[in-house]
Amino acid sequence: MTIKIKSALVVACLFITTHLSIGEETTNGSLKSLSDRLVEWHKQMADTSVEAKKAALEGLLPTKADIQLLFPNGADKLWEKLSMRYEQMKMNIDKVAEELARDEWIDIKVIDVRKDDPTGRYEKVLQVIPKDIPVCRIIKTGKRGGSAGSGSYLFVKGRWIFLQGLEAIPDFLNQ
């Protein structure tokens, strides 16, 4: 495999291992919508149609317009990098979907990083993105007993999107 494909598969594995969920979180209703969205996404990714899986994946990934809203001063640079990753994931959609079956998630905790960021890792990015955009991260527990953290989820223009590495974007844009 080439390095690009291996990188895409690693990103895909990280992406999908954070999206398995059948549990309910114990947070407020707006955050529950994220859990509900992930449950629906998981069902969509189980479809046998490659096109249905691609559509499900695209439904959770940010669009160029989302990136422009979130990072108006660096959208083109960021979109160039992200769009290549997303295309690689779509080209390997069956492997992405297959990874979803690895473990059944039984619990999900949604963390609003605007309210709970004890390490301060989101501090820079929260100064950049619009203040009215909810930003969450997820911790899920699988049936086999393992827990996994995730990338970030943002509620943009009426839908939840997934953005791996959100907290590192300001540094990336300043390079």
Chimera marker file (.cmm) of the C-alpha trace (Angstrom):
<marker_set name="trace">
<marker id="1" x="0.000" y="0.000" z="0.000" r="1" g="1" b="0" radius="0.5"/>
<marker id="2" x="1.152" y="3.493" z="-0.631" r="1" g="1" b="0" radius="0.5"/>
<marker id="3" x="1.689" y="5.898" z="2.245" r="1" g="1" b="0" radius="0.5"/>
<marker id="4" x="-1.349" y="7.965" z="1.195" r="1" g="1" b="0" radius="0.5"/>
<marker id="5" x="-3.652" y="4.930" z="1.309" r="1" g="1" b="0" radius="0.5"/>
<marker id="6" x="-2.183" y="3.797" z="4.643" r="1" g="1" b="0" radius="0.5"/>
<marker id="7" x="-2.694" y="7.304" z="6.023" r="1" g="1" b="0" radius="0.5"/>
<marker id="8" x="-6.251" y="7.342" z="4.749" r="1" g="1" b="0" radius="0.5"/>
<marker id="9" x="-6.937" y="3.986" z="6.377" r="1" g="1" b="0" radius="0.5"/>
<marker id="10" x="-5.471" y="5.150" z="9.686" r="1" g="1" b="0" radius="0.5"/>
<marker id="11" x="-7.626" y="8.279" z="9.559" r="1" g="1" b="0" radius="0.5"/>
<marker id="12" x="-10.626" y="6.167" z="8.602" r="1" g="1" b="0" radius="0.5"/>
<marker id="13" x="-10.004" y="3.776" z="11.484" r="1" g="1" b="0" radius="0.5"/>
<marker id="14" x="-9.711" y="6.656" z="13.949" r="1" g="1" b="0" radius="0.5"/>
<marker id="15" x="-12.815" y="8.213" z="12.460" r="1" g="1" b="0" radius="0.5"/>
<marker id="16" x="-14.969" y="5.142" z="12.589" r="1" g="1" b="0" radius="0.5"/>
<marker id="17" x="-13.875" y="3.870" z="15.959" r="1" g="1" b="0" radius="0.5"/>
<marker id="18" x="-15.273" y="7.091" z="17.384" r="1" g="1" b="0" radius="0.5"/>
<marker id="19" x="-18.647" y="6.687" z="15.689" r="1" g="1" b="0" radius="0.5"/>
<marker id="20" x="-20.041" y="3.459" z="17.078" r="1" g="1" b="0" radius="0.5"/>
<marker id="21" x="-22.875" y="4.123" z="19.449" r="1" g="1" b="0" radius="0.5"/>
<marker id="22" x="-26.086" y="2.601" z="20.664" r="1" g="1" b="0" radius="0.5"/>
<marker id="23" x="-26.068" y="4.080" z="24.171" r="1" g="1" b="0" radius="0.5"/>
<marker id="24" x="-27.682" y="7.164" z="25.598" r="1" g="1" b="0" radius="0.5"/>
<marker id="25" x="-25.682" y="9.899" z="27.220" r="1" g="1" b="0" radius="0.5"/>
<marker id="26" x="-26.871" y="11.531" z="30.402" r="1" g="1" b="0" radius="0.5"/>
<marker id="27" x="-26.419" y="15.112" z="29.242" r="1" g="1" b="0" radius="0.5"/>
<marker id="28" x="-28.961" y="17.691" z="28.125" r="1" g="1" b="0" radius="0.5"/>
<marker id="29" x="-31.212" y="17.384" z="25.063" r="1" g="1" b="0" radius="0.5"/>
<marker id="30" x="-29.061" y="19.373" z="22.644" r="1" g="1" b="0" radius="0.5"/>
<marker id="31" x="-26.138" y="17.054" z="23.254" r="1" g="1" b="0" radius="0.5"/>
<marker id="32" x="-28.439" y="14.052" z="23.031" r="1" g="1" b="0" radius="0.5"/>
<marker id="33" x="-29.056" y="15.036" z="19.413" r="1" g="1" b="0" radius="0.5"/>
<marker id="34" x="-25.385" y="14.221" z="18.755" r="1" g="1" b="0" radius="0.5"/>
<marker id="35" x="-25.770" y="10.762" z="20.249" r="1" g="1" b="0" radius="0.5"/>
<marker id="36" x="-28.938" y="10.225" z="18.225" r="1" g="1" b="0" radius="0.5"/>
<marker id="37" x="-27.138" y="11.371" z="15.076" r="1" g="1" b="0" radius="0.5"/>
<marker id="38" x="-24.299" y="8.910" z="15.651" r="1" g="1" b="0" radius="0.5"/>
<marker id="39" x="-26.724" y="6.046" z="16.208" r="1" g="1" b="0" radius="0.5"/>
<marker id="40" x="-28.427" y="6.904" z="12.908" r="1" g="1" b="0" radius="0.5"/>
<marker id="41" x="-25.053" y="7.240" z="11.166" r="1" g="1" b="0" radius="0.5"/>
<marker id="42" x="-24.024" y="3.796" z="12.407" r="1" g="1" b="0" radius="0.5"/>
<marker id="43" x="-27.194" y="2.286" z="10.931" r="1" g="1" b="0" radius="0.5"/>
<marker id="44" x="-26.589" y="4.053" z="7.612" r="1" g="1" b="0" radius="0.5"/>
<marker id="45" x="-23.031" y="2.746" z="7.445" r="1" g="1" b="0" radius="0.5"/>
<marker id="46" x="-24.354" y="-0.810" z="7.838" r="1" g="1" b="0" radius="0.5"/>
<marker id="47" x="-26.209" y="-0.532" z="4.517" r="1" g="1" b="0" radius="0.5"/>
<marker id="48" x="-24.932" y="-2.925" z="1.855" r="1" g="1" b="0" radius="0.5"/>
<marker id="49" x="-24.837" y="-0.251" z="-0.839" r="1" g="1" b="0" radius="0.5"/>
<marker id="50" x="-21.504" y="1.476" z="-1.373" r="1" g="1" b="0" radius="0.5"/>
<marker id="51" x="-23.349" y="4.617" z="-2.441" r="1" g="1" b="0" radius="0.5"/>
<marker id="52" x="-25.452" y="4.615" z="0.747" r="1" g="1" b="0" radius="0.5"/>
<marker id="53" x="-22.298" y="4.288" z="2.871" r="1" g="1" b="0" radius="0.5"/>
<marker id="54" x="-20.624" y="7.119" z="0.982" r="1" g="1" b="0" radius="0.5"/>
<marker id="55" x="-23.704" y="9.303" z="1.452" r="1" g="1" b="0" radius="0.5"/>
<marker id="56" x="-23.719" y="8.526" z="5.183" r="1" g="1" b="0" radius="0.5"/>
<marker id="57" x="-20.044" y="9.422" z="5.466" r="1" g="1" b="0" radius="0.5"/>
<marker id="58" x="-20.538" y="12.657" z="3.534" r="1" g="1" b="0" radius="0.5"/>
<marker id="59" x="-23.430" y="13.491" z="5.850" r="1" g="1" b="0" radius="0.5"/>
<marker id="60" x="-21.118" y="13.677" z="8.855" r="1" g="1" b="0" radius="0.5"/>
<marker id="61" x="-18.097" y="15.265" z="7.200" r="1" g="1" b="0" radius="0.5"/>
<marker id="62" x="-17.811" y="19.044" z="6.956" r="1" g="1" b="0" radius="0.5"/>
<marker id="63" x="-18.343" y="20.744" z="3.620" r="1" g="1" b="0" radius="0.5"/>
<marker id="64" x="-16.152" y="23.482" z="2.204" r="1" g="1" b="0" radius="0.5"/>
<marker id="65" x="-18.861" y="25.970" z="3.237" r="1" g="1" b="0" radius="0.5"/>
<marker id="66" x="-18.667" y="24.653" z="6.827" r="1" g="1" b="0" radius="0.5"/>
<marker id="67" x="-14.910" y="25.134" z="6.855" r="1" g="1" b="0" radius="0.5"/>
<marker id="68" x="-15.286" y="28.656" z="5.445" r="1" g="1" b="0" radius="0.5"/>
<marker id="69" x="-17.728" y="29.506" z="8.233" r="1" g="1" b="0" radius="0.5"/>
<marker id="70" x="-15.502" y="28.049" z="10.943" r="1" g="1" b="0" radius="0.5"/>
<marker id="71" x="-12.122" y="29.272" z="9.649" r="1" g="1" b="0" radius="0.5"/>
<marker id="72" x="-12.667" y="32.178" z="7.228" r="1" g="1" b="0" radius="0.5"/>
<marker id="73" x="-8.989" y="33.211" z="7.304" r="1" g="1" b="0" radius="0.5"/>
<marker id="74" x="-7.613" y="29.798" z="6.416" r="1" g="1" b="0" radius="0.5"/>
<marker id="75" x="-10.454" y="27.900" z="4.796" r="1" g="1" b="0" radius="0.5"/>
<marker id="76" x="-8.766" y="27.268" z="1.445" r="1" g="1" b="0" radius="0.5"/>
<marker id="77" x="-5.565" y="25.906" z="2.991" r="1" g="1" b="0" radius="0.5"/>
<marker id="78" x="-7.486" y="23.702" z="5.424" r="1" g="1" b="0" radius="0.5"/>
<marker id="79" x="-10.008" y="22.498" z="2.842" r="1" g="1" b="0" radius="0.5"/>
<marker id="80" x="-7.220" y="21.440" z="0.486" r="1" g="1" b="0" radius="0.5"/>
<marker id="81" x="-5.841" y="19.116" z="3.141" r="1" g="1" b="0" radius="0.5"/>
<marker id="82" x="-9.188" y="17.839" z="4.432" r="1" g="1" b="0" radius="0.5"/>
<marker id="83" x="-10.763" y="17.205" z="1.043" r="1" g="1" b="0" radius="0.5"/>
<marker id="84" x="-7.910" y="14.874" z="0.066" r="1" g="1" b="0" radius="0.5"/>
<marker id="85" x="-8.400" y="12.840" z="3.269" r="1" g="1" b="0" radius="0.5"/>
<marker id="86" x="-12.141" y="12.664" z="2.744" r="1" g="1" b="0" radius="0.5"/>
<marker id="87" x="-11.768" y="11.433" z="-0.830" r="1" g="1" b="0" radius="0.5"/>
<marker id="88" x="-9.426" y="8.672" z="0.367" r="1" g="1" b="0" radius="0.5"/>
<marker id="89" x="-11.952" y="7.644" z="2.987" r="1" g="1" b="0" radius="0.5"/>
<marker id="90" x="-14.716" y="7.489" z="0.377" r="1" g="1" b="0" radius="0.5"/>
<marker id="91" x="-12.503" y="5.387" z="-1.907" r="1" g="1" b="0" radius="0.5"/>
<marker id="92" x="-12.080" y="2.932" z="0.988" r="1" g="1" b="0" radius="0.5"/>
<marker id="93" x="-15.663" y="3.109" z="2.246" r="1" g="1" b="0" radius="0.5"/>
<marker id="94" x="-16.104" y="-0.658" z="2.585" r="1" g="1" b="0" radius="0.5"/>
<marker id="95" x="-13.092" y="-0.843" z="4.921" r="1" g="1" b="0" radius="0.5"/>
<marker id="96" x="-14.404" y="2.128" z="6.879" r="1" g="1" b="0" radius="0.5"/>
<marker id="97" x="-17.810" y="0.468" z="7.269" r="1" g="1" b="0" radius="0.5"/>
<marker id="98" x="-16.252" y="-2.915" z="8.102" r="1" g="1" b="0" radius="0.5"/>
<marker id="99" x="-14.365" y="-1.331" z="10.971" r="1" g="1" b="0" radius="0.5"/>
<marker id="100" x="-17.677" y="-0.267" z="12.493" r="1" g="1" b="0" radius="0.5"/>
<marker id="101" x="-18.516" y="-3.879" z="13.289" r="1" g="1" b="0" radius="0.5"/>
<marker id="102" x="-15.467" y="-4.362" z="15.517" r="1" g="1" b="0" radius="0.5"/>
<marker id="103" x="-17.210" y="-3.651" z="18.805" r="1" g="1" b="0" radius="0.5"/>
<marker id="104" x="-20.682" y="-2.792" z="19.994" r="1" g="1" b="0" radius="0.5"/>
<marker id="105" x="-20.743" y="0.477" z="21.939" r="1" g="1" b="0" radius="0.5"/>
<marker id="106" x="-22.893" y="0.407" z="25.050" r="1" g="1" b="0" radius="0.5"/>
<marker id="107" x="-22.257" y="3.825" z="26.582" r="1" g="1" b="0" radius="0.5"/>
<marker id="108" x="-21.515" y="7.267" z="25.253" r="1" g="1" b="0" radius="0.5"/>
<marker id="109" x="-20.525" y="10.411" z="27.096" r="1" g="1" b="0" radius="0.5"/>
<marker id="110" x="-20.829" y="13.719" z="25.260" r="1" g="1" b="0" radius="0.5"/>
<marker id="111" x="-18.566" y="16.471" z="26.578" r="1" g="1" b="0" radius="0.5"/>
<marker id="112" x="-19.242" y="20.120" z="25.741" r="1" g="1" b="0" radius="0.5"/>
<marker id="113" x="-15.679" y="21.416" z="25.417" r="1" g="1" b="0" radius="0.5"/>
<marker id="114" x="-16.823" y="25.026" z="25.734" r="1" g="1" b="0" radius="0.5"/>
<marker id="115" x="-17.777" y="24.151" z="29.335" r="1" g="1" b="0" radius="0.5"/>
<marker id="116" x="-15.369" y="21.310" z="30.102" r="1" g="1" b="0" radius="0.5"/>
<marker id="117" x="-11.826" y="21.525" z="28.761" r="1" g="1" b="0" radius="0.5"/>
<marker id="118" x="-9.611" y="20.905" z="31.807" r="1" g="1" b="0" radius="0.5"/>
<marker id="119" x="-6.433" y="20.536" z="29.756" r="1" g="1" b="0" radius="0.5"/>
<marker id="120" x="-7.058" y="23.695" z="27.725" r="1" g="1" b="0" radius="0.5"/>
<marker id="121" x="-6.370" y="21.895" z="24.469" r="1" g="1" b="0" radius="0.5"/>
<marker id="122" x="-9.342" y="23.568" z="22.758" r="1" g="1" b="0" radius="0.5"/>
<marker id="123" x="-8.519" y="27.069" z="24.018" r="1" g="1" b="0" radius="0.5"/>
<marker id="124" x="-6.998" y="28.403" z="20.776" r="1" g="1" b="0" radius="0.5"/>
<marker id="125" x="-9.597" y="26.960" z="18.431" r="1" g="1" b="0" radius="0.5"/>
<marker id="126" x="-12.506" y="28.151" z="20.567" r="1" g="1" b="0" radius="0.5"/>
<marker id="127" x="-11.181" y="31.696" z="20.124" r="1" g="1" b="0" radius="0.5"/>
<marker id="128" x="-11.317" y="31.283" z="16.330" r="1" g="1" b="0" radius="0.5"/>
<marker id="129" x="-14.607" y="29.544" z="15.560" r="1" g="1" b="0" radius="0.5"/>
<marker id="130" x="-17.939" y="31.338" z="16.062" r="1" g="1" b="0" radius="0.5"/>
<marker id="131" x="-19.035" y="31.320" z="19.701" r="1" g="1" b="0" radius="0.5"/>
<marker id="132" x="-22.552" y="30.104" z="18.868" r="1" g="1" b="0" radius="0.5"/>
<marker id="133" x="-21.272" y="26.816" z="17.390" r="1" g="1" b="0" radius="0.5"/>
<marker id="134" x="-21.476" y="23.939" z="19.895" r="1" g="1" b="0" radius="0.5"/>
<marker id="135" x="-18.263" y="21.901" z="20.103" r="1" g="1" b="0" radius="0.5"/>
<marker id="136" x="-18.213" y="18.444" z="21.682" r="1" g="1" b="0" radius="0.5"/>
<marker id="137" x="-16.019" y="15.442" z="22.047" r="1" g="1" b="0" radius="0.5"/>
<marker id="138" x="-17.129" y="11.910" z="22.764" r="1" g="1" b="0" radius="0.5"/>
<marker id="139" x="-15.988" y="9.111" z="25.043" r="1" g="1" b="0" radius="0.5"/>
<marker id="140" x="-17.537" y="5.744" z="24.261" r="1" g="1" b="0" radius="0.5"/>
<marker id="141" x="-17.355" y="2.422" z="26.034" r="1" g="1" b="0" radius="0.5"/>
<marker id="142" x="-17.600" y="-0.808" z="24.054" r="1" g="1" b="0" radius="0.5"/>
<marker id="143" x="-19.248" y="-4.070" z="24.972" r="1" g="1" b="0" radius="0.5"/>
<marker id="144" x="-15.792" y="-5.638" z="25.239" r="1" g="1" b="0" radius="0.5"/>
<marker id="145" x="-14.934" y="-3.111" z="27.950" r="1" g="1" b="0" radius="0.5"/>
<marker id="146" x="-12.697" y="-0.741" z="26.015" r="1" g="1" b="0" radius="0.5"/>
<marker id="147" x="-13.186" y="3.015" z="25.933" r="1" g="1" b="0" radius="0.5"/>
<marker id="148" x="-12.301" y="5.359" z="23.111" r="1" g="1" b="0" radius="0.5"/>
<marker id="149" x="-12.132" y="9.105" z="22.796" r="1" g="1" b="0" radius="0.5"/>
<marker id="150" x="-12.903" y="10.902" z="19.596" r="1" g="1" b="0" radius="0.5"/>
<marker id="151" x="-12.252" y="13.872" z="17.467" r="1" g="1" b="0" radius="0.5"/>
<marker id="152" x="-14.555" y="16.846" z="17.658" r="1" g="1" b="0" radius="0.5"/>
<marker id="153" x="-18.163" y="17.307" z="16.651" r="1" g="1" b="0" radius="0.5"/>
<marker id="154" x="-19.577" y="20.711" z="15.815" r="1" g="1" b="0" radius="0.5"/>
<marker id="155" x="-23.178" y="21.719" z="15.230" r="1" g="1" b="0" radius="0.5"/>
<marker id="156" x="-22.996" y="23.804" z="12.051" r="1" g="1" b="0" radius="0.5"/>
<marker id="157" x="-25.980" y="25.081" z="10.079" r="1" g="1" b="0" radius="0.5"/>
<marker id="158" x="-28.424" y="22.613" z="11.608" r="1" g="1" b="0" radius="0.5"/>
<marker id="159" x="-26.310" y="19.456" z="11.490" r="1" g="1" b="0" radius="0.5"/>
<marker id="160" x="-23.538" y="17.723" z="13.414" r="1" g="1" b="0" radius="0.5"/>
<marker id="161" x="-20.198" y="17.404" z="11.635" r="1" g="1" b="0" radius="0.5"/>
<marker id="162" x="-17.067" y="15.509" z="12.595" r="1" g="1" b="0" radius="0.5"/>
<marker id="163" x="-13.704" y="17.262" z="12.478" r="1" g="1" b="0" radius="0.5"/>
<marker id="164" x="-10.676" y="15.228" z="13.538" r="1" g="1" b="0" radius="0.5"/>
<marker id="165" x="-7.864" y="17.313" z="14.993" r="1" g="1" b="0" radius="0.5"/>
<marker id="166" x="-9.965" y="20.444" z="15.528" r="1" g="1" b="0" radius="0.5"/>
<marker id="167" x="-7.810" y="21.640" z="18.393" r="1" g="1" b="0" radius="0.5"/>
<marker id="168" x="-4.674" y="21.625" z="16.196" r="1" g="1" b="0" radius="0.5"/>
<marker id="169" x="-6.155" y="23.639" z="13.316" r="1" g="1" b="0" radius="0.5"/>
<marker id="170" x="-5.064" y="27.094" z="14.540" r="1" g="1" b="0" radius="0.5"/>
<marker id="171" x="-1.434" y="25.931" z="14.691" r="1" g="1" b="0" radius="0.5"/>
<marker id="172" x="-1.775" y="24.324" z="11.244" r="1" g="1" b="0" radius="0.5"/>
<marker id="173" x="-3.149" y="27.550" z="9.775" r="1" g="1" b="0" radius="0.5"/>
<marker id="174" x="-0.349" y="29.612" z="11.338" r="1" g="1" b="0" radius="0.5"/>
<marker id="175" x="2.388" y="27.495" z="9.745" r="1" g="1" b="0" radius="0.5"/>
<link id1="1" id2="2" r="1" g="1" b="0" radius="0.2"/>
<link id1="2" id2="3" r="1" g="1" b="0" radius="0.2"/>
<link id1="3" id2="4" r="1" g="1" b="0" radius="0.2"/>
<link id1="4" id2="5" r="1" g="1" b="0" radius="0.2"/>
<link id1="5" id2="6" r="1" g="1" b="0" radius="0.2"/>
<link id1="6" id2="7" r="1" g="1" b="0" radius="0.2"/>
<link id1="7" id2="8" r="1" g="1" b="0" radius="0.2"/>
<link id1="8" id2="9" r="1" g="1" b="0" radius="0.2"/>
<link id1="9" id2="10" r="1" g="1" b="0" radius="0.2"/>
<link id1="10" id2="11" r="1" g="1" b="0" radius="0.2"/>
<link id1="11" id2="12" r="1" g="1" b="0" radius="0.2"/>
<link id1="12" id2="13" r="1" g="1" b="0" radius="0.2"/>
<link id1="13" id2="14" r="1" g="1" b="0" radius="0.2"/>
<link id1="14" id2="15" r="1" g="1" b="0" radius="0.2"/>
<link id1="15" id2="16" r="1" g="1" b="0" radius="0.2"/>
<link id1="16" id2="17" r="1" g="1" b="0" radius="0.2"/>
<link id1="17" id2="18" r="1" g="1" b="0" radius="0.2"/>
<link id1="18" id2="19" r="1" g="1" b="0" radius="0.2"/>
<link id1="19" id2="20" r="1" g="1" b="0" radius="0.2"/>
<link id1="20" id2="21" r="1" g="1" b="0" radius="0.2"/>
<link id1="21" id2="22" r="1" g="1" b="0" radius="0.2"/>
<link id1="22" id2="23" r="1" g="1" b="0" radius="0.2"/>
<link id1="23" id2="24" r="1" g="1" b="0" radius="0.2"/>
<link id1="24" id2="25" r="1" g="1" b="0" radius="0.2"/>
<link id1="25" id2="26" r="1" g="1" b="0" radius="0.2"/>
<link id1="26" id2="27" r="1" g="1" b="0" radius="0.2"/>
<link id1="27" id2="28" r="1" g="1" b="0" radius="0.2"/>
<link id1="28" id2="29" r="1" g="1" b="0" radius="0.2"/>
<link id1="29" id2="30" r="1" g="1" b="0" radius="0.2"/>
<link id1="30" id2="31" r="1" g="1" b="0" radius="0.2"/>
<link id1="31" id2="32" r="1" g="1" b="0" radius="0.2"/>
<link id1="32" id2="33" r="1" g="1" b="0" radius="0.2"/>
<link id1="33" id2="34" r="1" g="1" b="0" radius="0.2"/>
<link id1="34" id2="35" r="1" g="1" b="0" radius="0.2"/>
<link id1="35" id2="36" r="1" g="1" b="0" radius="0.2"/>
<link id1="36" id2="37" r="1" g="1" b="0" radius="0.2"/>
<link id1="37" id2="38" r="1" g="1" b="0" radius="0.2"/>
<link id1="38" id2="39" r="1" g="1" b="0" radius="0.2"/>
<link id1="39" id2="40" r="1" g="1" b="0" radius="0.2"/>
<link id1="40" id2="41" r="1" g="1" b="0" radius="0.2"/>
<link id1="41" id2="42" r="1" g="1" b="0" radius="0.2"/>
<link id1="42" id2="43" r="1" g="1" b="0" radius="0.2"/>
<link id1="43" id2="44" r="1" g="1" b="0" radius="0.2"/>
<link id1="44" id2="45" r="1" g="1" b="0" radius="0.2"/>
<link id1="45" id2="46" r="1" g="1" b="0" radius="0.2"/>
<link id1="46" id2="47" r="1" g="1" b="0" radius="0.2"/>
<link id1="47" id2="48" r="1" g="1" b="0" radius="0.2"/>
<link id1="48" id2="49" r="1" g="1" b="0" radius="0.2"/>
<link id1="49" id2="50" r="1" g="1" b="0" radius="0.2"/>
<link id1="50" id2="51" r="1" g="1" b="0" radius="0.2"/>
<link id1="51" id2="52" r="1" g="1" b="0" radius="0.2"/>
<link id1="52" id2="53" r="1" g="1" b="0" radius="0.2"/>
<link id1="53" id2="54" r="1" g="1" b="0" radius="0.2"/>
<link id1="54" id2="55" r="1" g="1" b="0" radius="0.2"/>
<link id1="55" id2="56" r="1" g="1" b="0" radius="0.2"/>
<link id1="56" id2="57" r="1" g="1" b="0" radius="0.2"/>
<link id1="57" id2="58" r="1" g="1" b="0" radius="0.2"/>
<link id1="58" id2="59" r="1" g="1" b="0" radius="0.2"/>
<link id1="59" id2="60" r="1" g="1" b="0" radius="0.2"/>
<link id1="60" id2="61" r="1" g="1" b="0" radius="0.2"/>
<link id1="61" id2="62" r="1" g="1" b="0" radius="0.2"/>
<link id1="62" id2="63" r="1" g="1" b="0" radius="0.2"/>
<link id1="63" id2="64" r="1" g="1" b="0" radius="0.2"/>
<link id1="64" id2="65" r="1" g="1" b="0" radius="0.2"/>
<link id1="65" id2="66" r="1" g="1" b="0" radius="0.2"/>
<link id1="66" id2="67" r="1" g="1" b="0" radius="0.2"/>
<link id1="67" id2="68" r="1" g="1" b="0" radius="0.2"/>
<link id1="68" id2="69" r="1" g="1" b="0" radius="0.2"/>
<link id1="69" id2="70" r="1" g="1" b="0" radius="0.2"/>
<link id1="70" id2="71" r="1" g="1" b="0" radius="0.2"/>
<link id1="71" id2="72" r="1" g="1" b="0" radius="0.2"/>
<link id1="72" id2="73" r="1" g="1" b="0" radius="0.2"/>
<link id1="73" id2="74" r="1" g="1" b="0" radius="0.2"/>
<link id1="74" id2="75" r="1" g="1" b="0" radius="0.2"/>
<link id1="75" id2="76" r="1" g="1" b="0" radius="0.2"/>
<link id1="76" id2="77" r="1" g="1" b="0" radius="0.2"/>
<link id1="77" id2="78" r="1" g="1" b="0" radius="0.2"/>
<link id1="78" id2="79" r="1" g="1" b="0" radius="0.2"/>
<link id1="79" id2="80" r="1" g="1" b="0" radius="0.2"/>
<link id1="80" id2="81" r="1" g="1" b="0" radius="0.2"/>
<link id1="81" id2="82" r="1" g="1" b="0" radius="0.2"/>
<link id1="82" id2="83" r="1" g="1" b="0" radius="0.2"/>
<link id1="83" id2="84" r="1" g="1" b="0" radius="0.2"/>
<link id1="84" id2="85" r="1" g="1" b="0" radius="0.2"/>
<link id1="85" id2="86" r="1" g="1" b="0" radius="0.2"/>
<link id1="86" id2="87" r="1" g="1" b="0" radius="0.2"/>
<link id1="87" id2="88" r="1" g="1" b="0" radius="0.2"/>
<link id1="88" id2="89" r="1" g="1" b="0" radius="0.2"/>
<link id1="89" id2="90" r="1" g="1" b="0" radius="0.2"/>
<link id1="90" id2="91" r="1" g="1" b="0" radius="0.2"/>
<link id1="91" id2="92" r="1" g="1" b="0" radius="0.2"/>
<link id1="92" id2="93" r="1" g="1" b="0" radius="0.2"/>
<link id1="93" id2="94" r="1" g="1" b="0" radius="0.2"/>
<link id1="94" id2="95" r="1" g="1" b="0" radius="0.2"/>
<link id1="95" id2="96" r="1" g="1" b="0" radius="0.2"/>
<link id1="96" id2="97" r="1" g="1" b="0" radius="0.2"/>
<link id1="97" id2="98" r="1" g="1" b="0" radius="0.2"/>
<link id1="98" id2="99" r="1" g="1" b="0" radius="0.2"/>
<link id1="99" id2="100" r="1" g="1" b="0" radius="0.2"/>
<link id1="100" id2="101" r="1" g="1" b="0" radius="0.2"/>
<link id1="101" id2="102" r="1" g="1" b="0" radius="0.2"/>
<link id1="102" id2="103" r="1" g="1" b="0" radius="0.2"/>
<link id1="103" id2="104" r="1" g="1" b="0" radius="0.2"/>
<link id1="104" id2="105" r="1" g="1" b="0" radius="0.2"/>
<link id1="105" id2="106" r="1" g="1" b="0" radius="0.2"/>
<link id1="106" id2="107" r="1" g="1" b="0" radius="0.2"/>
<link id1="107" id2="108" r="1" g="1" b="0" radius="0.2"/>
<link id1="108" id2="109" r="1" g="1" b="0" radius="0.2"/>
<link id1="109" id2="110" r="1" g="1" b="0" radius="0.2"/>
<link id1="110" id2="111" r="1" g="1" b="0" radius="0.2"/>
<link id1="111" id2="112" r="1" g="1" b="0" radius="0.2"/>
<link id1="112" id2="113" r="1" g="1" b="0" radius="0.2"/>
<link id1="113" id2="114" r="1" g="1" b="0" radius="0.2"/>
<link id1="114" id2="115" r="1" g="1" b="0" radius="0.2"/>
<link id1="115" id2="116" r="1" g="1" b="0" radius="0.2"/>
<link id1="116" id2="117" r="1" g="1" b="0" radius="0.2"/>
<link id1="117" id2="118" r="1" g="1" b="0" radius="0.2"/>
<link id1="118" id2="119" r="1" g="1" b="0" radius="0.2"/>
<link id1="119" id2="120" r="1" g="1" b="0" radius="0.2"/>
<link id1="120" id2="121" r="1" g="1" b="0" radius="0.2"/>
<link id1="121" id2="122" r="1" g="1" b="0" radius="0.2"/>
<link id1="122" id2="123" r="1" g="1" b="0" radius="0.2"/>
<link id1="123" id2="124" r="1" g="1" b="0" radius="0.2"/>
<link id1="124" id2="125" r="1" g="1" b="0" radius="0.2"/>
<link id1="125" id2="126" r="1" g="1" b="0" radius="0.2"/>
<link id1="126" id2="127" r="1" g="1" b="0" radius="0.2"/>
<link id1="127" id2="128" r="1" g="1" b="0" radius="0.2"/>
<link id1="128" id2="129" r="1" g="1" b="0" radius="0.2"/>
<link id1="129" id2="130" r="1" g="1" b="0" radius="0.2"/>
<link id1="130" id2="131" r="1" g="1" b="0" radius="0.2"/>
<link id1="131" id2="132" r="1" g="1" b="0" radius="0.2"/>
<link id1="132" id2="133" r="1" g="1" b="0" radius="0.2"/>
<link id1="133" id2="134" r="1" g="1" b="0" radius="0.2"/>
<link id1="134" id2="135" r="1" g="1" b="0" radius="0.2"/>
<link id1="135" id2="136" r="1" g="1" b="0" radius="0.2"/>
<link id1="136" id2="137" r="1" g="1" b="0" radius="0.2"/>
<link id1="137" id2="138" r="1" g="1" b="0" radius="0.2"/>
<link id1="138" id2="139" r="1" g="1" b="0" radius="0.2"/>
<link id1="139" id2="140" r="1" g="1" b="0" radius="0.2"/>
<link id1="140" id2="141" r="1" g="1" b="0" radius="0.2"/>
<link id1="141" id2="142" r="1" g="1" b="0" radius="0.2"/>
<link id1="142" id2="143" r="1" g="1" b="0" radius="0.2"/>
<link id1="143" id2="144" r="1" g="1" b="0" radius="0.2"/>
<link id1="144" id2="145" r="1" g="1" b="0" radius="0.2"/>
<link id1="145" id2="146" r="1" g="1" b="0" radius="0.2"/>
<link id1="146" id2="147" r="1" g="1" b="0" radius="0.2"/>
<link id1="147" id2="148" r="1" g="1" b="0" radius="0.2"/>
<link id1="148" id2="149" r="1" g="1" b="0" radius="0.2"/>
<link id1="149" id2="150" r="1" g="1" b="0" radius="0.2"/>
<link id1="150" id2="151" r="1" g="1" b="0" radius="0.2"/>
<link id1="151" id2="152" r="1" g="1" b="0" radius="0.2"/>
<link id1="152" id2="153" r="1" g="1" b="0" radius="0.2"/>
<link id1="153" id2="154" r="1" g="1" b="0" radius="0.2"/>
<link id1="154" id2="155" r="1" g="1" b="0" radius="0.2"/>
<link id1="155" id2="156" r="1" g="1" b="0" radius="0.2"/>
<link id1="156" id2="157" r="1" g="1" b="0" radius="0.2"/>
<link id1="157" id2="158" r="1" g="1" b="0" radius="0.2"/>
<link id1="158" id2="159" r="1" g="1" b="0" radius="0.2"/>
<link id1="159" id2="160" r="1" g="1" b="0" radius="0.2"/>
<link id1="160" id2="161" r="1" g="1" b="0" radius="0.2"/>
<link id1="161" id2="162" r="1" g="1" b="0" radius="0.2"/>
<link id1="162" id2="163" r="1" g="1" b="0" radius="0.2"/>
<link id1="163" id2="164" r="1" g="1" b="0" radius="0.2"/>
<link id1="164" id2="165" r="1" g="1" b="0" radius="0.2"/>
<link id1="165" id2="166" r="1" g="1" b="0" radius="0.2"/>
<link id1="166" id2="167" r="1" g="1" b="0" radius="0.2"/>
<link id1="167" id2="168" r="1" g="1" b="0" radius="0.2"/>
<link id1="168" id2="169" r="1" g="1" b="0" radius="0.2"/>
<link id1="169" id2="170" r="1" g="1" b="0" radius="0.2"/>
<link id1="170" id2="171" r="1" g="1" b="0" radius="0.2"/>
<link id1="171" id2="172" r="1" g="1" b="0" radius="0.2"/>
<link id1="172" id2="173" r="1" g="1" b="0" radius="0.2"/>
<link id1="173" id2="174" r="1" g="1" b="0" radius="0.2"/>
<link id1="174" id2="175" r="1" g="1" b="0" radius="0.2"/>
</marker_set>
